Amino acid sequence: MVMWQIWLIISGLLFIGEMITIGFLLFWPAIAALITMVISIFVPDAIILQMAIFVISSAILILFTKPLVNKYINKKTVPTNTYSLIGKKAIVVEDIKSLEACGQVKVNGEIWSAKSDTEETIEKGTEVEILQVDGVKLLVKSCNVKSQVL
Protein backbone atom coordinates (compact mmCIF):
# COMPACT_ATOMS: atom_id res chain seq x y z
CA MET A 1 0.00 0.00 0.00
CA VAL A 2 1.28 3.45 -0.90
CA MET A 3 1.73 6.06 1.87
CA TRP A 4 -0.77 8.53 0.42
CA GLN A 5 -3.43 5.82 0.68
CA ILE A 6 -2.55 5.20 4.32
CA TRP A 7 -2.89 8.92 5.08
CA LEU A 8 -6.22 8.98 3.25
CA ILE A 9 -7.47 6.07 5.38
CA ILE A 10 -6.23 7.77 8.58
CA SER A 11 -8.01 10.96 7.54
CA GLY A 12 -11.22 9.06 6.81
CA LEU A 13 -11.10 7.32 10.18
CA LEU A 14 -10.54 10.63 11.94
CA PHE A 15 -13.49 12.19 10.08
CA ILE A 16 -15.67 9.23 11.09
CA GLY A 17 -14.47 9.63 14.67
CA GLU A 18 -15.39 13.31 14.48
CA MET A 19 -18.91 12.43 13.38
CA ILE A 20 -19.28 10.05 16.31
CA THR A 21 -17.98 12.49 18.93
CA ILE A 22 -19.15 16.02 19.66
CA GLY A 23 -15.90 17.70 20.66
CA PHE A 24 -14.92 19.10 17.24
CA LEU A 25 -11.34 18.07 17.99
CA LEU A 26 -10.70 15.17 15.57
CA PHE A 27 -11.56 17.39 12.61
CA TRP A 28 -8.20 19.17 12.77
CA PRO A 29 -6.01 16.02 12.75
CA ALA A 30 -8.17 14.72 9.89
CA ILE A 31 -7.32 17.85 7.90
CA ALA A 32 -3.67 17.45 8.90
CA ALA A 33 -3.77 13.87 7.58
CA LEU A 34 -5.04 15.20 4.25
CA ILE A 35 -2.21 17.75 4.16
CA THR A 36 0.26 14.97 4.93
CA MET A 37 -1.31 12.82 2.20
CA VAL A 38 -0.56 15.53 -0.37
CA ILE A 39 3.05 15.80 0.89
CA SER A 40 3.45 12.02 0.77
CA ILE A 41 2.71 12.05 -2.96
CA PHE A 42 5.84 14.14 -3.52
CA VAL A 43 8.08 12.45 -0.91
CA PRO A 44 6.73 8.90 -0.53
CA ASP A 45 9.74 7.42 1.29
CA ALA A 46 10.18 10.13 3.97
CA ILE A 47 7.94 8.63 6.67
CA ILE A 48 9.60 10.58 9.50
CA LEU A 49 9.06 13.83 7.58
CA GLN A 50 5.42 12.87 6.98
CA MET A 51 4.88 12.12 10.68
CA ALA A 52 6.48 15.45 11.60
CA ILE A 53 4.25 17.28 9.13
CA PHE A 54 1.18 15.49 10.52
CA VAL A 55 2.02 16.32 14.16
CA ILE A 56 3.02 19.93 13.46
CA SER A 57 0.06 20.68 11.19
CA SER A 58 -2.34 19.06 13.69
CA ALA A 59 -0.95 21.22 16.48
CA ILE A 60 -1.08 24.39 14.37
CA LEU A 61 -4.65 23.72 13.24
CA ILE A 62 -5.84 22.94 16.77
CA LEU A 63 -4.04 25.84 18.44
CA PHE A 64 -4.81 28.55 15.91
CA THR A 65 -8.08 27.69 14.21
CA LYS A 66 -10.10 26.26 17.09
CA PRO A 67 -10.16 29.64 18.92
CA LEU A 68 -11.23 31.33 15.67
CA VAL A 69 -14.04 28.84 15.17
CA ASN A 70 -15.14 29.29 18.79
CA LYS A 71 -15.16 33.06 18.26
CA TYR A 72 -17.41 32.92 15.20
CA ILE A 73 -19.71 30.10 16.24
CA ASN A 74 -22.77 31.58 17.91
CA LYS A 75 -22.21 30.59 21.53
CA LYS A 76 -24.78 33.03 22.81
CA THR A 77 -27.22 31.02 24.85
CA VAL A 78 -30.78 32.16 24.85
CA PRO A 79 -32.37 31.81 28.26
CA THR A 80 -35.45 29.67 28.08
CA ASN A 81 -38.11 28.44 30.43
CA THR A 82 -37.60 29.57 34.02
CA TYR A 83 -34.17 31.10 33.42
CA SER A 84 -35.70 33.64 31.05
CA LEU A 85 -37.32 35.18 34.14
CA ILE A 86 -34.00 36.37 35.58
CA GLY A 87 -33.80 40.15 35.44
CA LYS A 88 -37.53 40.64 34.92
CA LYS A 89 -39.82 42.62 37.18
CA ALA A 90 -42.61 40.97 39.16
CA ILE A 91 -45.33 42.08 41.59
CA VAL A 92 -45.60 40.60 45.06
CA VAL A 93 -49.05 39.05 45.47
CA GLU A 94 -48.42 37.52 48.91
CA ASP A 95 -46.05 39.08 51.45
CA ILE A 96 -42.56 37.62 51.15
CA LYS A 97 -41.34 36.69 54.60
CA SER A 98 -37.89 35.12 54.46
CA LEU A 99 -37.96 33.83 58.03
CA GLU A 100 -41.25 32.02 57.43
CA ALA A 101 -40.24 30.91 53.91
CA CYS A 102 -43.46 32.16 52.36
CA GLY A 103 -44.37 34.62 49.68
CA GLN A 104 -45.49 34.77 46.07
CA VAL A 105 -44.94 36.97 43.06
CA LYS A 106 -46.72 37.32 39.74
CA VAL A 107 -44.62 37.47 36.59
CA ASN A 108 -45.78 36.97 33.00
CA GLY A 109 -49.26 36.14 34.33
CA GLU A 110 -47.94 33.25 36.45
CA ILE A 111 -47.74 32.96 40.22
CA TRP A 112 -44.37 31.84 41.61
CA SER A 113 -43.17 31.14 45.12
CA ALA A 114 -40.54 33.67 46.04
CA LYS A 115 -37.99 34.51 48.68
CA SER A 116 -36.13 37.69 49.39
CA ASP A 117 -32.40 38.16 48.89
CA THR A 118 -32.33 39.72 52.37
CA GLU A 119 -34.08 38.96 55.65
CA GLU A 120 -36.54 41.82 55.10
CA THR A 121 -40.25 41.33 54.53
CA ILE A 122 -41.47 42.54 51.16
CA GLU A 123 -45.09 43.64 51.23
CA LYS A 124 -47.86 42.75 48.82
CA GLY A 125 -47.99 45.10 45.84
CA THR A 126 -44.27 45.85 45.81
CA GLU A 127 -42.38 45.58 42.55
CA VAL A 128 -39.41 43.21 42.73
CA GLU A 129 -36.63 42.14 40.40
CA ILE A 130 -35.94 38.45 39.88
CA LEU A 131 -32.30 37.68 40.67
CA GLN A 132 -32.19 33.92 40.16
CA VAL A 133 -34.18 30.72 40.09
CA ASP A 134 -33.57 28.55 43.15
CA GLY A 135 -35.34 25.24 42.64
CA VAL A 136 -39.04 26.14 42.39
CA LYS A 137 -38.65 29.55 44.04
CA LEU A 138 -37.56 32.86 42.65
CA LEU A 139 -34.96 34.85 44.55
CA VAL A 140 -36.04 38.48 44.36
CA LYS A 141 -35.00 41.91 45.54
CA SER A 142 -37.26 44.81 46.22
CA CYS A 143 -37.41 47.71 43.79
CA ASN A 144 -39.18 49.79 46.48
CA VAL A 145 -42.05 50.59 44.13
CA LYS A 146 -45.63 49.93 45.21
CA SER A 147 -48.22 49.13 42.54
CA GLN A 148 -51.66 47.65 42.40
CA VAL A 149 -51.84 43.89 42.56
CA LEU A 150 -53.02 42.40 39.28
KABEL-V867689 format. One record per helix or strand of 2 or more residues. SS is the DSSP state (helix for helix, strand for strand). FROM is the first residue (numbers start at 0). TO is the last residue. If there is no record, write none. Layout:
# KABEL-V867689
ss->SS from->FROM to->TO
ss->SS from->FROM to->TO
This chain:
# KABEL-V867689
ss->helix from->2 to->19
ss->helix from->25 to->41
ss->helix from->46 to->71
ss->helix from->80 to->84
ss->strand from->88 to->96
ss->strand from->101 to->106
ss->strand from->109 to->115
ss->strand from->120 to->121
ss->strand from->125 to->133
ss->strand from->136 to->145
